[in-house]
Amino acid sequence: MARVIFLTQVLPYPLDSGAKIRAYYVLRQLVQQHQVTLVSFTRADDRAEHLAHLIDLCHAVHTVPMRRSRLLNARALLIGAVTRQPIIIVRDQLSEMFALLDRLIVEQAIDIVHADQTSMAQYALYVQSQTAKIKTRHPVRLLLDAHNALYRIPERLAAHERNPFKRFFLHNEARALKRYEANLWQQFDHVVCVAEQDRWALQNQQLTGLNFTIIPICVDPEVQPLVSRVSRPCAITHIGTMFWPPNAEGVLWFAREVFPHVLTRIPEATFVIVGKNPPEEIRALTAKNHKIKVIGYAPHLEPYLAETAAFVVPLRAGGGMRVKITDAWCWGVPIVSTSIGAEGIDLQHGTHALIADTPEALTAATVRLLQDPGLGAELSASGRRWVEERYNWRQVYGKWNDVYSRLCT
């Protein structure tokens, strides 16, 4: 049994985002064999019952409130410009987290530090360096669950950004992240990512001698019953955290370049956007087109899923894999996605989802599902079978035991 510090950038409960789902089911796997102490940032909307659930699951839970402000963002921009560090990494350097880790290093023995997402890697390295100063302590092993090669996200966003200043910023951030990750990942004893394309991204950076494992993000189909849909649904639905730039960019693109063409074919169609903290540009879509409904955060998704004829994943940027697709398979709703939206997921076009990348192809695929409920039912059924077979954490996450066995030897 290893004594593990598990570092997360978001409190991994409730399961309302891909990052939370990843961390939560990894925790569920690890606590079966190891003593896991969760150390996590929290946000204002994290509730006492969410924390209580994790306390019941883990050996111990310690949290630090995440501080965000314009002043702190400006500080991160300045430091990043001077040091050439990625802004999103500097932004998450909080003295309160370092202080908490200092206390835990003194209070308890640590065998493995498990950093969930690249932003928490700096804290894992800190624990290792501080523990090394205590002569009576054995070396701490480091594991990074990077999820994906992070630099590819701003790199892809820049390709579709029209504002030259934003495009310049995104290019700079991509270059900074690429340097940072190339150096960072080689400092860890083991790195885990969720999809094969991240291995390719690493190879492009010519990293050598890296202990690397691919473990996809998995869900729990056993606790998610199929959604009962109405007989003739006509909603096109997107569900995802709207403050995540790739989601927001993709939704805006679909609303502007695809949905108007769908309406010319299916006038009764609606585009429903569900997700936390939509930016003003997305909220403004409703005023321009009353057929677009911006819901914001919804604790209960069933009413929107019941009306869904096509679950759209119109992403043109991203990394790793999109959990919204495995969620949609669990719910039993038919999916239309771009290739990038479905990236990292093993699926067959026409069997598990419809894949389309141009506005014309996305329009045709969406209209097809709105007009053909039988096709939607076939995609839903095959998707549900596929997620049960390929993306069930109870069947796949035994791979984490293998990773930890190597770290513990």
Residue pairs with C-beta under 8 A, 6 or more apart in sequence:
1 33
1 34
1 35
2 34
2 35
2 111
2 112
2 404
2 407
2 408
3 34
3 35
3 37
3 108
3 109
3 110
3 111
3 112
4 30
4 34
4 35
4 36
4 37
4 110
4 111
4 112
4 113
4 114
5 37
5 39
5 101
5 104
5 110
5 112
5 113
5 114
5 124
5 127
6 23
6 27
6 30
6 36
6 37
6 38
6 39
6 58
6 114
6 116
7 39
7 40
7 113
7 114
7 115
7 116
7 120
7 123
7 124
8 23
8 38
8 39
8 40
8 41
8 116
8 117
8 120
9 19
9 40
9 41
9 92
9 116
9 117
9 119
9 120
10 17
10 19
10 20
10 23
10 40
10 41
10 43
11 20
11 40
11 41
11 42
11 43
11 46
11 50
11 51
11 54
11 63
12 19
12 20
12 22
12 23
12 24
12 27
12 38
12 40
12 54
12 116
13 20
13 24
13 50
13 53
13 54
14 20
14 50
15 21
15 24
16 241
16 276
16 297
17 241
17 323
18 217
18 322
18 323
18 324
19 116
19 117
19 147
21 217
21 219
21 323
22 116
22 145
22 147
22 194
22 217
22 323
23 116
23 145
25 218
25 219
25 220
25 393
25 397
26 116
26 145
26 397
26 400
27 36
27 38
27 54
27 57
27 58
28 57
28 393
28 397
29 393
29 397
29 398
29 400
29 401
30 36
30 114
30 400
30 404
31 57
31 58
31 59
33 401
33 404
34 112
34 404
35 59
36 58
36 59
37 58
37 59
37 60
37 61
37 62
37 104
37 108
38 54
38 58
38 60
38 61
38 62
39 61
39 62
39 63
39 64
39 97
39 100
39 101
39 104
39 123
40 61
40 62
40 63
40 64
41 63
41 64
41 65
41 66
41 92
41 94
41 97
42 51
42 63
42 64
42 65
42 66
43 65
43 66
44 65
51 61
51 63
54 61
55 61
62 100
62 104
64 94
64 96
64 97
64 100
65 96
66 92
66 94
67 94
67 96
68 91
72 91
73 91
75 90
76 87
76 90
76 91
77 87
79 85
79 90
80 86
80 87
80 90
80 176
83 90
84 176
84 179
85 176
85 180
86 173
86 176
86 177
86 180
87 173
87 176
88 119
88 173
88 177
89 118
89 119
89 122
89 177
89 180
92 119
92 120
92 122
93 122
97 123
98 123
98 126
101 123
101 126
101 127
101 130
102 130
104 110
104 127
105 127
105 130
105 131
105 134
109 137
110 127
110 131
110 137
110 140
111 138
111 140
111 141
111 408
112 140
112 141
112 142
112 143
112 404
112 407
112 408
113 124
113 127
113 128
113 140
113 141
113 142
113 143
114 124
114 143
114 145
115 121
115 123
115 124
115 142
115 143
115 144
115 145
115 188
116 145
116 147
117 145
117 146
117 147
118 144
118 146
118 147
118 150
118 181
118 184
121 144
121 146
121 184
121 188
124 142
124 143
124 144
124 188
125 142
125 187
127 140
128 139
128 140
128 142
131 137
131 139
131 140
132 139
132 140
141 189
141 190
141 407
141 408
142 187
142 188
142 189
142 190
143 188
143 189
143 190
143 191
143 192
143 403
143 404
143 407
144 184
144 185
144 188
144 190
144 191
144 192
145 192
145 193
146 181
146 185
146 191
146 192
146 193
146 198
147 193
147 194
147 217
147 319
147 320
148 193
148 194
148 195
148 198
148 318
148 319
148 320
148 321
148 344
149 181
149 193
149 197
149 198
149 201
149 202
149 319
150 177
150 181
150 319
151 174
151 175
151 177
151 178
151 180
151 181
151 201
152 174
152 201
152 318
152 319
153 174
153 245
153 246
153 317
153 318
153 319
154 170
154 171
154 173
154 174
154 177
155 170
155 171
155 174
155 178
156 246
156 316
156 317
156 318
156 340
157 170
157 245
157 246
157 249
157 317
158 167
158 170
158 171
158 174
159 316
159 317
160 249
160 253
160 316
160 317
161 167
161 170
178 205
181 205
182 205
182 207
185 191
185 202
185 207
185 210
186 207
186 209
186 210
189 211
189 407
190 211
190 212
190 213
190 403
190 406
190 407
191 210
191 211
191 212
191 213
192 212
192 213
192 214
192 215
192 403
193 199
193 212
193 213
193 214
193 320
194 214
194 215
194 216
194 217
194 320
194 321
194 344
195 214
195 216
195 320
195 321
195 343
195 344
195 345
196 214
196 344
197 319
197 343
197 344
198 214
198 319
198 320
198 344
199 212
199 214
202 210
202 212
211 406
213 399
213 402
213 403
215 396
215 397
215 399
215 400
215 403
216 321
216 344
216 345
216 390
216 391
216 396
217 320
217 321
217 323
217 326
217 391
218 326
218 391
218 392
218 393
218 396
218 397
219 323
219 326
219 327
219 330
219 387
219 391
219 392
219 393
220 392
220 393
220 394
221 330
221 384
221 387
221 388
221 392
222 392
222 394
224 327
224 330
224 331
226 331
226 332
226 380
226 384
227 302
227 305
227 306
227 331
227 332
227 333
228 306
229 305
229 306
229 307
229 308
229 332
229 333
230 306
230 307
231 373
232 373
233 306
233 307
233 308
233 309
233 373
233 376
234 266
234 268
234 269
234 270
234 307
234 309
234 370
235 269
235 270
235 271
235 272
235 304
235 307
235 308
235 309
236 259
236 262
236 269
236 270
236 271
236 272
236 308
236 309
236 310
236 312
236 366
236 370
237 271
237 272
237 274
237 304
237 305
237 307
237 308
237 310
237 311
237 312
237 333
238 247
238 250
238 251
238 254
238 271
238 272
238 273
238 274
238 275
238 311
238 312
238 313
238 314
239 274
239 275
239 301
239 304
239 311
239 324
239 327
240 247
240 251
240 274
240 275
240 324
241 247
241 275
241 276
241 277
242 248
242 251
242 273
242 275
242 276
242 277
242 278
242 279
242 282
242 296
243 276
243 277
243 278
243 279
245 317
246 315
246 316
246 317
246 318
247 275
247 315
248 278
248 279
248 281
248 282
249 315
249 316
249 317
250 313
250 314
250 315
250 316
250 317
250 338
250 341
251 273
251 282
251 314
252 281
252 282
252 285
253 314
253 316
254 271
254 312
254 314
254 362
255 271
255 273
255 282
255 285
255 289
255 292
257 359
258 314
258 359
258 362
258 363
258 366
259 269
259 271
259 289
259 291
259 292
260 289
261 359
261 360
261 363
262 269
262 363
262 366
262 367
262 370
263 269
263 291
265 363
265 367
266 367
266 370
266 371
269 291
269 309
269 370
270 291
270 292
270 293
271 289
271 291
271 292
271 293
272 293
272 295
272 304
272 307
272 308
273 282
273 285
273 292
273 293
273 294
273 295
274 295
274 296
274 297
274 298
274 301
274 304
275 295
275 296
275 297
276 296
276 297
277 296
277 297
278 294
278 296
282 294
283 294
285 292
285 294
286 292
286 293
286 294
295 304
298 304
301 331
305 311
305 331
305 333
308 333
309 334
309 369
309 370
309 373
309 376
310 334
310 335
310 336
310 365
310 366
310 369
310 370
310 376
311 324
311 328
311 331
311 333
311 334
311 335
311 336
312 335
312 336
312 337
312 362
312 366
313 322
313 324
313 325
313 328
313 335
313 336
313 337
313 338
313 341
313 342
314 337
314 338
314 341
314 362
315 322
315 337
315 338
315 340
315 341
316 338
316 340
317 340
318 340
318 341
318 343
320 344
321 343
321 344
321 345
322 337
322 341
322 342
322 343
322 344
322 345
325 335
325 337
325 341
325 342
325 345
325 347
325 353
326 345
326 387
326 391
328 335
328 383
329 335
329 352
329 383
329 384
329 386
329 387
329 391
330 384
330 387
332 380
332 381
332 383
332 384
333 376
333 380
334 353
334 354
334 369
334 375
334 376
334 377
334 379
334 380
334 383
335 352
335 353
335 354
335 379
335 383
336 353
336 354
336 355
336 356
336 362
336 365
336 366
336 369
337 353
337 354
337 355
337 356
338 355
338 356
338 357
338 362
339 355
339 357
342 353
342 355
346 390
347 353
347 386
349 355
351 379
351 382
352 379
352 382
352 383
352 386
353 379
353 383
354 365
354 368
354 369
354 379
355 365
356 362
356 364
356 365
368 375
369 375
369 376
369 379
390 396
